[in-house]
Amino acid sequence: MNTFGSPFSTGCFLNEQIARHIFDILPETGPILLIMDKSSNCWPSDSEKFSHLNISESLLKEVCAKIDDGTEPIITQANECSIVASQLSTERTDCGYVMVVLPQYSPESALVNIDLVEILLNQVSLIARLIEKNNQLYELQMKRLNTHAQPAASSN
């Protein structure tokens, strides 16, 4: 599992932006949020806690395959925690997957709180869409500034 990912793909860059914005607001004692792209690049909200959970890469890939088959959200058990996962995408980019890892939760207790977990998953998707829109507006603004700056530079 590549924990850092390649900085050259657009989806990878967007995932890093999403992770930076969301991970800063998560409580220290709360769930672990995991963003994973289609190439198995992985961004956990707390790398140290996540590594202690010993969740196998094969289990994460299996969860991702189920999501790709159209089943979501996925609730599964891994060691002493539950994982709730769904697709992470925007209008333009398939970012991969977002997973909420709930240490010390059984699947039954995760199901009791599924509405809250789904709200969190939906908020992550909303944040991803807003970041992408912001990036699009920034790119458009830079293009406009460049087109306005070119005639002024050529007249000198």
Buried (B, 14 or more C-beta within 10 A) or exposed (E): EEEEBEEEBEBBBBBBBBBEBBBEEBEEEEBBBBBBBBEBBBBBBBEEBBEEBEBEEEBBEEBBEBBEEEEBBBBBBBEEBBBBBBBBBBEEBEBBBBBBBBBEBEBEEBBEBBEEBBEBBEEBBEBBBEBBEEBEEEEEEEEEEEEEEEEEEEEE
